[in-house]
């Protein structure tokens, strides 16, 4: 497979990402890197489901809030101002938070 930036053939390599080893393809010419989306999704699924964390509900102004663990914030690339939507799954008795895009 050739690099779309410089035309050099990619070389397969590995890299550690959040404690997981992933396969990627690196262009020796320009440093462009490609990661298989399915492999990255599987790593994210393993990391996010790796260990449940207990969180306390805190008060912020007149509202109640649940803070997010740093590892999840880093893994998902979240930042202040990102838009989310929240729903409640009655059968699972669980909140479902969907990450959107930044409102800026």
N, C-alpha and C positions, 0 to 999 in steps of 0.2 A: 504494500500500500504506500502511495506517495503522498507527501505533505502538500496540502493545498497552498501553503504560503511560499515554499521555496523549491518544491519538486523533489526533494531528497527522500529516499526510502526510510520509512519508520523502522525503528528497532524496538522489539518487545522487551519490557523490563518490569520490575515490580517496585512498589513504594508502600511504605507504611502510612496509613491514614487513620487517625483516631484509634490506634492500636490494632488495626486490621491490615493485613497485607493484601494489596490489590494489584492486578495486572494492568499495565498501561503501555501505550506505544508512544515513544519519544522520537522526535526528529533530531538527528545529530547536527543538522544544518542550522536550524533556527531555534531549537528548543521547544517547539510546539508539542503539546501533549494531548493524547486522546485517551479517554477512559470509556469502557463499555458501560452504557447506561444501565443495563440489567444487573451487571455485577455491582455497580455503585448502589443501586436500589436495594439489593440483597444485603450489602454491608450496612446501609442505613437501617434496614428492618431489624437486623441482628443487634445493632447498637441501641436503637430506640427501645426495643423490647427486651434488652439484656437484663435489666433489673428494675423492678418497680421502685419508685421512691415515694416515701410518705412526705406530704407537704401540709403545712398548716394553712388554714384560711386566715388571711390578715385583712385589716380594715384600711382602706385608702379613701380618705374623705368620708363620704356617706355610703360608699360601696364596699363590697367584700371582694377579695382577690386571692388568687393562687399564684405563687411565684413559680417560675420555670427553672429547673436545674441548669447550671452553666453548661454542662455537657450537651444538653439538648439545644440550648441557644446556639452554641458553637457549631454543632452538627448541622443544624438547619439554616445557619447563617441569619438568624433573626436579629432584628435591631429595633430600638425604640421607634415607635411610629408605624411599624408594620401593622397591616390590617388583618384581623382574624374574625371568624364567625364561630359561634358556639351553639351547640344543640345538646339535647339530652336524649340518650337512648334508654327508653323505659325498660326494655327487655334485659339489657345488660346492666342497668342501673349505673350508667357511665356518661360522663360528659364527653362530647366529641368536639375538638377544636380544629377548625380548618384554617390553614395559613393562606392568606391572600397576598396581595402586593402592597407595597408602600403607598400611603395616601398622599405623598408629596408630589 
